[in-house]
Amino acid sequence: MFKSFFPNPKIFFISALIFAGLTCAIWYGYNEQMAALLGLDISQSEPVIGLKHFATDSFLLFYAYYFACTALFALAWFKISPHKWQWWSIIGSSTILFSTYFSVQVSVAINNWRRPFFDLIQSLLKPIGSDTPTEAVDAQAASTATGQLFDLLIVFGQIAFLAIFIFVATRFLVSHYIFRWRTAMNDYYTSHWQKLRHVEGASQRIQEDTMRFASIMESLGVALVEAIMTLFAFLPVLWALSEYVSELPIVGQIAHPLFYAALFWSIFGTGLLALIGIKLPGLEFNNQKVEAAFRKELVYGEDNADRATPIALNELFANVRKNYFRLYFHYMYFNVARMLYLQADNIFVFILLVPTIVVGAITFGILQQILTAFGQVSSSFQYLVNSWTTIVELLSVRKRLTAFESTLEN
């Protein structure tokens, strides 16, 4: 699955993790020195609203650093272990990482826009129980407020169009990337067809399982990368916004409460559903086995009148039915737990903010920023919660392909 597309996968992925950790450490430890060397100023603390968010000195330095690190890593592997698919597996992977990171930064830019927009909305709305606006609004004040609202809406439109472009471009690139991966697997397996053709369901594994593996990796892999990038982008935002919240229900006063609450809630949900759904991968794998056995008998029956008799087919289909009913039962209580957790997740942050809202410690704009940042961090930590059923399917497909590949190693 991997060596057909990546050069020396075990060493490659280990080296990628080590290199990524090293480059991240250098970036967070010496980015100010690098900026000073290039004459850039990255000390700006106030968020920039609009498209200029992506053209600050900090971003320009990051672009240059990222592309330099990618070129260095790729060049090393091009020399150490040349591979047919190296441009897609190395450069393509790095490009997808960057575009995903950029799309997450678009979400950060929109979150920065929320505070001035909703604070302006709050200042213009009339108080509860009042029949007149908050202030006497003359023509000039109304015109100024109208202009400010439209300016902020135009800024949102600019960011939204950029978000659409990045989303479409990323998905287009990922689709081609995944199909190249499937092509690499297909070429690898068909080149060893004489040894693999005797394996049960060999044709299905090459045609269907590689297709399913590629399609699952397209959705699951991008979601994983996006979750990690979202954490990198929004954890600092949530950490900073925690300064506006000093107290939590039951817990009381702690430092950076929103950050630790999101961490606890997400780890709790992930661990809970992973424990409840622990049987699902094995059941999915068995499901593919009984389906393959039933399909294989039908295929033999097309050419041999002695095969696919009603008795044999009824017995094989009984196994299919038995496994499906077991699968339905286990998914039933898993879905109950999953939906209970997700529904509780909708109000969890509001429960945390009750003491802060009651004393009026935050504005409407800050509230919107907190809700967005908390939701982004929480959903990123809940990657397993949101993707567990897909992960189960991927594990079962991987089991089949791993068993398939073991034939080549005797």
Salt bridges, closest charged atoms under 4 A:
ASP187 OD2 - LYS84 NZ 3.64
GLU200 OE1 - ARG205 NH2 3.24
ASP209 OD2 - ARG400 NE 2.72
GLU226 OE1 - ARG171 NH2 3.93
GLU297 OE1 - ARG307 NH2 2.81
GLU393 OE2 - ARG212 NH2 3.01
